[in-house]
């Protein structure tokens, strides 16, 4: 869903006060929020959702908020109440927790073994090795 430019500018102002270096990118009609090389937030329909770590007990307050659920599938991004967005000190804490959750998720992904590379359809059709050369017959005496 679209994000109004006025809300985007307000949000980026608030975020930069809470944590310098926050940038945004348009994605799927909404916005993605980035800082310190981490994707930590989503904005959809002028609503801010920040990353939450399900393994972190101190994220209980954040987990109690509604989850971002595009197409009905809930994700680990939860709504930030308006009173938090308006309070720079509280927002700073929420952003710090979201960045920690994003970093933790990145470490979990890095610890997983990489999936084997998939062969393209063209590569699957190609012969796996060159065909053996035909045997040369020697004439019999």
Secondary structure as GFF3:
##gff-version 3
##sequence-region A 1 141
A	DSSP	alpha_helix	5	18	.	.	.	ID=ss1
A	DSSP	beta_strand	23	27	.	.	.	ID=ss2
A	DSSP	beta_strand	30	35	.	.	.	ID=ss3
A	DSSP	beta_strand	38	44	.	.	.	ID=ss4
A	DSSP	beta_strand	47	51	.	.	.	ID=ss5
A	DSSP	three_ten_helix	57	59	.	.	.	ID=ss6
A	DSSP	alpha_helix	60	63	.	.	.	ID=ss7
A	DSSP	three_ten_helix	70	72	.	.	.	ID=ss8
A	DSSP	beta_strand	77	79	.	.	.	ID=ss9
A	DSSP	alpha_helix	82	86	.	.	.	ID=ss10
A	DSSP	alpha_helix	88	111	.	.	.	ID=ss11
A	DSSP	alpha_helix	121	125	.	.	.	ID=ss12
###
